[in-house]
């Protein structure tokens, strides 16, 4: 496949779990800067856009080399879905005469431990597989439970015949780091995933997703180690 590929990074100003987390300093830089850098480093991505309603985030995004899509405040609420933001971005590009890209890469700033090479590998996997969408995952050996009527019920194992963790059939956790999809998947299903879906396997470290102050600390450590060539 050849044609245009755009990366979209949603980054709103509001965040209740970790206030202003998209611009919190992580490993010496605003959190958002790491994901912008990944998009710019990718050989396959033609343009990197940050969708935001926040003036400070807009300034940081532009300083880091991204283009900004102005997002209306109505699409920057706690209940706003990522899909709504992605559709707005696609419509904004079309209205601005940019046309429709062949592929969209959805990058979450809250999953900063990836590289431009990861993005390239994901795009190439989608293309070579003939898939319509791709989701990044990390291997999970967790014993999962759910609660039903106040009692614990196993989800992915039989506690009466307990296997070793490494003997549980391979299962994968959606890690939120990156998604690649054809625009029609988003437009028709209002979903980042659809059609033929493939899994892009990443390390557990690459799957760090920031939802708490503790996660910020872990991401800071992981990014510092990567910068020093440790992993």
Rosetta blueprint (number, residue, H / E / L):
1 X L
2 X L
3 X L
4 X L
5 X E
6 X E
7 X E
8 X E
9 X E
10 X E
11 X L
12 X L
13 X L
14 X L
15 X L
16 X L
17 X L
18 X L
19 X L
20 X L
21 X H
22 X H
23 X H
24 X L
25 X E
26 X E
27 X L
28 X L
29 X E
30 X E
31 X H
32 X H
33 X H
34 X H
35 X H
36 X H
37 X H
38 X H
39 X H
40 X H
41 X H
42 X L
43 X L
44 X L
45 X L
46 X L
47 X E
48 X E
49 X E
50 X E
51 X E
52 X E
53 X L
54 X L
55 X H
56 X H
57 X H
58 X H
59 X H
60 X H
61 X H
62 X H
63 X H
64 X L
65 X L
66 X L
67 X E
68 X E
69 X E
70 X E
71 X L
72 X L
73 X H
74 X H
75 X H
76 X L
77 X L
78 X L
79 X L
80 X L
81 X L
82 X H
83 X H
84 X H
85 X H
86 X H
87 X H
88 X H
89 X H
90 X H
91 X H
92 X H
93 X H
94 X H
95 X H
96 X L
97 X L
98 X L
99 X L
100 X L
101 X L
102 X L
103 X E
104 X E
105 X E
106 X E
107 X E
108 X L
109 X L
110 X L
111 X L
112 X L
113 X L
114 X L
115 X L
116 X H
117 X H
118 X H
119 X H
120 X H
121 X H
122 X H
123 X H
124 X H
125 X H
126 X H
127 X H
128 X H
129 X H
130 X L
131 X L
132 X L
133 X E
134 X E
135 X E
136 X E
137 X E
138 X E
139 X E
140 X E
141 X L
142 X L
143 X L
144 X L
145 X E
146 X E
147 X E
148 X E
149 X L
150 X L
151 X E
152 X E
153 X E
154 X E
155 X L
156 X L
157 X L
158 X L
159 X H
160 X H
161 X H
162 X L
163 X L
164 X L
165 X H
166 X H
167 X H
168 X L
169 X L
170 X L
171 X E
172 X E
173 X E
174 X E
175 X E
176 X E
177 X E
178 X E
179 X E
180 X E
181 X E
182 X L
183 X H
184 X H
185 X H
186 X H
187 X H
188 X H
189 X H
190 X L
191 X L
192 X L
193 X L
194 X L
195 X L
196 X L
197 X E
198 X E
199 X E
200 X E
201 X E
202 X E
203 X L
204 X L
205 X H
206 X H
207 X H
208 X L
209 X L
210 X L
211 X L
212 X L
213 X H
214 X H
215 X H
216 X H
217 X H
218 X H
219 X H
220 X H
221 X H
222 X H
223 X H
224 X H
225 X H
226 X H
227 X H
228 X L
229 X L
230 X L
231 X L
